Amino acid sequence: MGSVAVYTRQNGGYRLVYPTKKIGSQNLPIIHPINHEAGSAVETAINEKVSELFNENYESEQIGSL
């Protein structure tokens, strides 16, 4: 799965936006989880990975500034 945008939520955490394709005046989803349970699992996995990546970058910046 690719092209999923990850946005920061104002209250913390991240929001996923799945790609769409404009056909006429409608935006139709190209990919989307098949149900709420699958969507929650994808969101949890991506949130964990994004948090891990941001923490790694923060820690390496802190080490580099010493």
Sequence and secondary structure as in RCSB ss.txt:
>XXXX:A:sequence
MGSVAVYTRQNGGYRLVYPTKKIGSQNLPIIHPINHEAGSAVETAINEKVSELFNENYESEQIGSL
>XXXX:A:secstr
    EEEE TTSSEEEE  EEEETTEEEESS  SSHHHHHHHHHHHHHHHHHHHHHHHHHHHHHT 
